[in-house]
Amino acid sequence: MLKSQRLAVLPIDSYDLDSELSVVDGHEYGGEYDTFTFGSWSSHVLANGTGADSDTAFRPHEGSLSLTELGKQLPGIMSMVSSHFPLDRLQWVRIFSLRDGIIAPHVDFLEWAEPGTRVQIPLRTSEESLHSENDTVYHIRRGEVWKIHSTDPHSARSTSKAARLSVCLDFADAEEPVEIRGAVPATEPVRIIERPEPTAAEIEELLGSGQNLTPQTMRAGFRRFAELHFERQAHATAAFDWYVEAARRTGDEDMVAKAQAFRTYCVEKRGDGEAFVW
């Protein structure tokens, strides 16, 4: 069962956002989350607790929301946010960009005792842009408001050459519902992606690719293990099972330990500010 929920649909066509999306396309990204991402993924902060452009690493905070310089350049997007969502619990406003890339399966909020509520709304997307949760793959349409169940393993992939741009809103308190104003009725069912079961030959070919892994190529090599979950019926964390087994086939115990450590970092345990070193 999909735990993430479609909460609403926004009247997104009433906002003229094309010029602002172009601003995001040209905005530089500092690479804070490169450990988790493969291909072109970036995070762009519109509002946070300090208003500083350099304050880009997500963390819970006390106090009010402040616009960054980027947020000040995007009044239409911020107007959409303030028109439809409560601001009293809102802690971060970001835009995630994903183009021909994938995010490793991961669990959010492992660093903190209290998880928050994470909401995403695609502003530009296509059928090639997919989300996943546990063993389910789904597509979020433009303007759909989704509460992401971020404490279970989840991922995202886009094979499109045009960047998918999605607003991410982080609210304090995981239990309190997010009240959404001015929504429009959903006219289409939730889009679940059906995938065939992987064949034994496909799994064996994937595991056999481990013979080409080296300490230098381990990071880049993980991408194909994460990709299969989006194409075949498998749990998101199967990517780590396959990856560890492929590393075992190299006979290099240090590589096995690195593969196991990556799984731990992504879905089991990590500390506040902890960086994974490949």
Secondary structure, 3 states (H helix, E strand, C coil): CCCCEEEEECCHHHCCCHHHHHHHHCCCCCCCCCCCEEEEEEEEEEEECCCCCCCCCCCCCCCCCEECHHHHCCHHHHHHHHHHCCCCCEEEEEEEEEEEEEEEEECCCCCCCCCCEEEEEEEECCCCEEEEECCEEEECCCCEEEEECCCCCEEEEECCCCCEEEEEEEECCCCCCCCCCCCECCCCCCEEECCCCCCHHHHHHHHHHHHHCCCCCHHHHHHHHHHHHHHCCCCCCHHHHHHHHHHHCCCCHHHHHHHHHHHHHHHHCCCCCCCCCC
